[in-house]
């Protein structure tokens, strides 16, 4: 009978150790999950701004980053702070972003293309002018 009691004590002791290990593992997994969430929620300023961009906003931002990388980085940082704080909650389209850059003295150049309709198709104005000038000669 003493063997049965010894065996029961060993089993109880082992069971208690397993419970402790299991609870420790659960705590560790919760901690790592919360750390991952914090890292996942921690977005770069550029990502925060890109989420707020609307029609052609990304195009303007990319042109600005290419033409004026340092200045654009500063503006993107400030924009992300304003968006995160809730001061800016509207969608920023390309026109708004371009106006912002120009208001602070950064003249971002955009490629402009004018299309005109000719025979039911849209043709660039430069193509139409070059074709009309060659037909007149």
N, C-alpha and C positions, 0 to 999 in steps of 0.2 A: 504494500500500500504506500509505503514511503516513496517508492519509485513513481507511482501515479501522481503523488503530490509534487514531487520534484519535476516531473514531466509537465504538469499543469503550470507550475511556476515558470518554467522555462518557456512554455508556449505563451503564457501571459506576458512575460518579459519581451519575448520576440514580437508579439502582436503590438505591444506598446511602442517598440522601436520602429516597426513598420508604419504605425500611425504617425509618429513624429516625422519620419522621412517623407511620408506622403504630404503632410501638412506643410513641411518645409518646401517641398517641390512646388506645391500650389502657390505658396507665397512668392517664390522665385519667379514662377511663370507670370504671376500678376504684375510683379515689378518690371519684368522685361517687357510685358505687353504695354504697360503704361509708359515706359521709356520709348518704345517704338511709336506709340501714339503721339508723344510729345515731339519726337523727331519727325514724324510724318506730318504733324500739324505745323511744324516749323518750316515755312516756305521761304524761298528766297524773295527779295523785294520784287524782282523781275516777274516771278510767277504770280505774285499778288496782283501786280499791275496788268499782266496779260489776261487774267480772269475778268477784269473790268473792261477790257477793250471790246469795241464793237466793230462796225463795218470799216474796213481799211485801217483800223487802228494799229494792228500788228505791222502792217506794211510801213506806216509812218515811223513806228518805233524802230523797226529794223534799219530803215534808212538813216535815222538819227544815230543809232548805235554805230553804224558803219562810218558815217561822216564825222561825228563828234562823240567818240566813245567815253571820254572822261566826263564831259558835261552831261551826257545822257545818263550816265550811271548815277550822278548826283540827283538829277531830276527824278529818275525812277525810284531812288531811295526815299525822297520826300513824298512822291506820289503814293508809295506803298504805305508810308506812315499815315497819310491822310485817309487812305482807303481803310486801313486797319482800325483807325480811331472812329471811323464812321462819318467823318466830315465830307467825304466824297462817296456817294452811294449810287450815283447814276452811271450809265454805260458811257464810256469814253470812245467816241468814234474817231476816225482819222482826222476829220476837220478840227475837232476839239484839241486833239493832241498836237496837231500842226500849229494851231493858234497859240497853244501854250508855249511851245518851243520858240515861236517867233516873238511872243511877248517878252520872253527873257533874253532875247537878242541872238537866238540860234536860228539861222536861216537854213532849215532843212530843205534840200532840193529834192523834188519829187519828179519822177518821169511822167510827162504829160503826153497823152495821145488823144487826138480829136478824130472821131469817126464821123463820116457823113454817109447818108444813104444814097446808093447809086444802083439803079436797076433792081431794087428790092434787097440789096445786100449792103452791109456796112463795110466801107472801105476807109482806110486812114486818109486824112486830109492830105498828107504829103504824097501818098500814092496817087490820089485823084489829081492833084496839081501837077505832078510830074507827067502823068499820062495825058492830061489835057494840054500841057505845053508841048509835048512831042507830037500830038495830033495836029496842032496848029501850024507847025513848021512845015 
